[in-house]
Amino acid sequence: MAAEKKCPICGKPVVEKYKPFCSKRCADVDLNRWLTGSYVIPARDDEPPAENDDE
């Protein structure tokens, strides 16, 4: 038996229409977090510049 998926925002059961969320509200909360910079994909500042950077 598979574990029931839960909404990553509020923890309620997932609704197929809004997967992986339970509602449009939770989907919008997640989108707002991405757009305002609350979520960040980590990057390394110590990577050497690409060889074709002529700056």
N, CA, C and O atoms as a GROMACS GRO file, in nm:
protein
  220
    1MET      N    1   0.084  -0.119   0.000
    1MET     CA    2   0.000   0.000   0.000
    1MET      C    3   0.089   0.125   0.000
    1MET      O    4   0.178   0.138   0.084
    2ALA      N    5   0.065   0.216  -0.093
    2ALA     CA    6   0.146   0.337  -0.105
    2ALA      C    7   0.103   0.439   0.002
    2ALA      O    8  -0.015   0.448   0.036
    3ALA      N    9   0.198   0.513   0.052
    3ALA     CA   10   0.167   0.617   0.150
    3ALA      C   11   0.092   0.729   0.082
    3ALA      O   12   0.122   0.765  -0.032
    4GLU      N   13  -0.005   0.785   0.151
    4GLU     CA   14  -0.083   0.895   0.096
    4GLU      C   15   0.004   1.020   0.089
    4GLU      O   16   0.069   1.057   0.186
    5LYS      N   17   0.006   1.083  -0.028
    5LYS     CA   18   0.086   1.204  -0.047
    5LYS      C   19   0.021   1.319   0.027
    5LYS      O   20  -0.102   1.328   0.037
    6LYS      N   21   0.105   1.407   0.080
    6LYS     CA   22   0.056   1.524   0.152
    6LYS      C   23   0.107   1.651   0.086
    6LYS      O   24   0.216   1.654   0.030
    7CYS      N   25   0.026   1.754   0.094
    7CYS     CA   26   0.060   1.885   0.040
    7CYS      C   27   0.185   1.938   0.111
    7CYS      O   28   0.190   1.938   0.234
    8PRO      N   29   0.287   1.984   0.035
    8PRO     CA   30   0.408   2.034   0.099
    8PRO      C   31   0.389   2.167   0.172
    8PRO      O   32   0.474   2.208   0.251
    9ILE      N   33   0.278   2.235   0.146
    9ILE     CA   34   0.253   2.365   0.210
    9ILE      C   35   0.179   2.348   0.342
    9ILE      O   36   0.220   2.403   0.444
   10CYS      N   37   0.068   2.270   0.341
   10CYS     CA   38  -0.015   2.261   0.461
   10CYS      C   39  -0.028   2.120   0.518
   10CYS      O   40  -0.076   2.104   0.631
   11GLY      N   41   0.013   2.018   0.443
   11GLY     CA   42   0.008   1.882   0.495
   11GLY      C   43  -0.122   1.808   0.471
   11GLY      O   44  -0.134   1.692   0.510
   12LYS      N   45  -0.220   1.871   0.407
   12LYS     CA   46  -0.347   1.804   0.376
   12LYS      C   47  -0.324   1.706   0.260
   12LYS      O   48  -0.224   1.716   0.189
   13PRO      N   49  -0.418   1.612   0.241
   13PRO     CA   50  -0.404   1.518   0.128
   13PRO      C   51  -0.403   1.590  -0.007
   13PRO      O   52  -0.471   1.690  -0.025
   14VAL      N   53  -0.323   1.537  -0.100
   14VAL     CA   54  -0.310   1.595  -0.235
   14VAL      C   55  -0.438   1.575  -0.314
   14VAL      O   56  -0.502   1.470  -0.305
   15VAL      N   57  -0.475   1.677  -0.392
   15VAL     CA   58  -0.589   1.669  -0.484
   15VAL      C   59  -0.531   1.658  -0.624
   15VAL      O   60  -0.444   1.737  -0.661
   16GLU      N   61  -0.578   1.561  -0.703
   16GLU     CA   62  -0.522   1.534  -0.836
   16GLU      C   63  -0.515   1.660  -0.922
   16GLU      O   64  -0.416   1.681  -0.993
   17LYS      N   65  -0.617   1.743  -0.918
   17LYS     CA   66  -0.622   1.864  -1.002
   17LYS      C   67  -0.508   1.961  -0.971
   17LYS      O   68  -0.461   2.032  -1.060
   18TYR      N   69  -0.463   1.966  -0.846
   18TYR     CA   70  -0.360   2.063  -0.804
   18TYR      C   71  -0.229   1.996  -0.767
   18TYR      O   72  -0.144   2.059  -0.704
   19LYS      N   73  -0.211   1.872  -0.804
   19LYS     CA   74  -0.094   1.792  -0.768
   19LYS      C   75   0.035   1.871  -0.788
   19LYS      O   76   0.051   1.927  -0.896
   20PRO      N   77   0.125   1.880  -0.697
   20PRO     CA   78   0.138   1.807  -0.571
   20PRO      C   79   0.076   1.880  -0.452
   20PRO      O   80   0.112   1.852  -0.338
   21PHE      N   81  -0.016   1.972  -0.477
   21PHE     CA   82  -0.077   2.050  -0.369
   21PHE      C   83  -0.220   2.004  -0.345
   21PHE      O   84  -0.273   1.920  -0.418
   22CYS      N   85  -0.283   2.059  -0.241
   22CYS     CA   86  -0.420   2.022  -0.208
   22CYS      C   87  -0.521   2.122  -0.264
   22CYS      O   88  -0.640   2.091  -0.273
   23SER      N   89  -0.474   2.240  -0.302
   23SER     CA   90  -0.567   2.343  -0.349
   23SER      C   91  -0.492   2.447  -0.432
   23SER      O   92  -0.369   2.451  -0.434
   24LYS      N   93  -0.568   2.531  -0.500
   24LYS     CA   94  -0.510   2.641  -0.577
   24LYS      C   95  -0.438   2.737  -0.483
   24LYS      O   96  -0.334   2.794  -0.518
   25ARG      N   97  -0.492   2.756  -0.364
   25ARG     CA   98  -0.430   2.846  -0.268
   25ARG      C   99  -0.288   2.801  -0.234
   25ARG      O  100  -0.195   2.881  -0.235
   26CYS      N  101  -0.272   2.672  -0.204
   26CYS     CA  102  -0.138   2.622  -0.169
   26CYS      C  103  -0.044   2.630  -0.289
   26CYS      O  104   0.074   2.658  -0.273
   27ALA      N  105  -0.096   2.604  -0.409
   27ALA     CA  106  -0.013   2.617  -0.530
   27ALA      C  107   0.032   2.762  -0.547
   27ALA      O  108   0.147   2.788  -0.583
   28ASP      N  109  -0.058   2.857  -0.521
   28ASP     CA  110  -0.023   2.999  -0.532
   28ASP      C  111   0.077   3.042  -0.424
   28ASP      O  112   0.164   3.124  -0.451
   29VAL      N  113   0.064   2.987  -0.304
   29VAL     CA  114   0.160   3.017  -0.197
   29VAL      C  115   0.300   2.972  -0.240
   29VAL      O  116   0.397   3.044  -0.221
   30ASP      N  117   0.308   2.852  -0.298
   30ASP     CA  118   0.436   2.800  -0.344
   30ASP      C  119   0.494   2.886  -0.456
   30ASP      O  120   0.612   2.919  -0.454
   31LEU      N  121   0.411   2.924  -0.553
   31LEU     CA  122   0.456   3.010  -0.663
   31LEU      C  123   0.507   3.144  -0.609
   31LEU      O  124   0.610   3.194  -0.654
   32ASN      N  125   0.435   3.201  -0.514
   32ASN     CA  126   0.477   3.328  -0.455
   32ASN      C  127   0.613   3.315  -0.386
   32ASN      O  128   0.696   3.406  -0.394
   33ARG      N  129   0.637   3.203  -0.320
   33ARG     CA  130   0.766   3.182  -0.255
   33ARG      C  131   0.879   3.178  -0.357
   33ARG      O  132   0.987   3.231  -0.332
   34TRP      N  133   0.856   3.115  -0.473
   34TRP     CA  134   0.958   3.114  -0.579
   34TRP      C  135   0.980   3.255  -0.634
   34TRP      O  136   1.094   3.298  -0.653
   35LEU      N  137   0.871   3.326  -0.660
   35LEU     CA  138   0.882   3.458  -0.723
   35LEU      C  139   0.943   3.564  -0.632
   35LEU      O  140   1.005   3.659  -0.680
   36THR      N  141   0.927   3.549  -0.501
   36THR     CA  142   0.982   3.648  -0.408
   36THR      C  143   1.120   3.611  -0.357
   36THR      O  144   1.179   3.685  -0.279
   37GLY      N  145   1.174   3.496  -0.400
   37GLY     CA  146   1.307   3.457  -0.362
   37GLY      C  147   1.317   3.382  -0.231
   37GLY      O  148   1.427   3.363  -0.179
   38SER      N  149   1.204   3.337  -0.176
   38SER     CA  150   1.209   3.258  -0.053
   38SER      C  151   1.276   3.124  -0.078
   38SER      O  152   1.345   3.071   0.010
   39TYR      N  153   1.256   3.068  -0.197
   39TYR     CA  154   1.324   2.945  -0.236
   39TYR      C  155   1.443   2.984  -0.322
   39TYR      O  156   1.432   3.069  -0.411
   40VAL      N  157   1.557   2.923  -0.297
   40VAL     CA  158   1.677   2.953  -0.374
   40VAL      C  159   1.746   2.822  -0.411
   40VAL      O  160   1.761   2.734  -0.326
   41ILE      N  161   1.786   2.810  -0.535
   41ILE     CA  162   1.864   2.695  -0.578
   41ILE      C  163   2.010   2.728  -0.551
   41ILE      O  164   2.062   2.826  -0.604
   42PRO      N  165   2.077   2.648  -0.468
   42PRO     CA  166   2.215   2.681  -0.430
   42PRO      C  167   2.311   2.677  -0.550
   42PRO      O  168   2.297   2.594  -0.640
   43ALA      N  169   2.407   2.767  -0.548
   43ALA     CA  170   2.510   2.772  -0.651
   43ALA      C  171   2.643   2.796  -0.582
   43ALA      O  172   2.649   2.847  -0.470
   44ARG      N  173   2.749   2.758  -0.649
   44ARG     CA  174   2.882   2.777  -0.592
   44ARG      C  175   2.947   2.902  -0.653
   44ARG      O  176   2.949   2.917  -0.775
   45ASP      N  177   2.999   2.989  -0.568
   45ASP     CA  178   3.067   3.110  -0.615
   45ASP      C  179   3.212   3.082  -0.652
   45ASP      O  180   3.275   3.165  -0.718
   46ASP      N  181   3.266   2.968  -0.611
   46ASP     CA  182   3.407   2.940  -0.637
   46ASP      C  183   3.432   2.862  -0.766
   46ASP      O  184   3.542   2.812  -0.789
   47GLU      N  185   3.330   2.851  -0.851
   47GLU     CA  186   3.350   2.783  -0.979
   47GLU      C  187   3.432   2.873  -1.072
   47GLU      O  188   3.406   2.993  -1.079
   48PRO      N  189   3.531   2.817  -1.142
   48PRO     CA  190   3.612   2.899  -1.233
   48PRO      C  191   3.525   2.948  -1.351
   48PRO      O  192   3.432   2.879  -1.392
   49PRO      N  193   3.556   3.065  -1.405
   49PRO     CA  194   3.478   3.116  -1.518
   49PRO      C  195   3.496   3.027  -1.640
   49PRO      O  196   3.599   2.962  -1.656
   50ALA      N  197   3.395   3.024  -1.724
   50ALA     CA  198   3.403   2.944  -1.848
   50ALA      C  199   3.513   3.001  -1.937
   50ALA      O  200   3.542   3.121  -1.931
   51GLU      N  201   3.575   2.917  -2.017
   51GLU     CA  202   3.688   2.959  -2.100
   51GLU      C  203   3.648   3.061  -2.207
   51GLU      O  204   3.733   3.138  -2.251
   52ASN      N  205   3.523   3.063  -2.248
   52ASN     CA  206   3.481   3.157  -2.352
   52ASN      C  207   3.426   3.287  -2.295
   52ASN      O  208   3.357   3.361  -2.366
   53ASP      N  209   3.453   3.316  -2.168
   53ASP     CA  210   3.417   3.446  -2.108
   53ASP      C  211   3.529   3.545  -2.140
   53ASP      O  212   3.639   3.532  -2.086
   54ASP      N  213   3.502   3.643  -2.225
   54ASP     CA  214   3.604   3.739  -2.268
   54ASP      C  215   3.595   3.872  -2.194
   54ASP      O  216   3.642   3.973  -2.246
   55GLU      N  217   3.539   3.873  -2.079
   55GLU     CA  218   3.523   3.999  -2.005
   55GLU      C  219   3.645   4.033  -1.924
   55GLU      O  220   3.647   4.136  -1.856
   0.00000   0.00000   0.00000
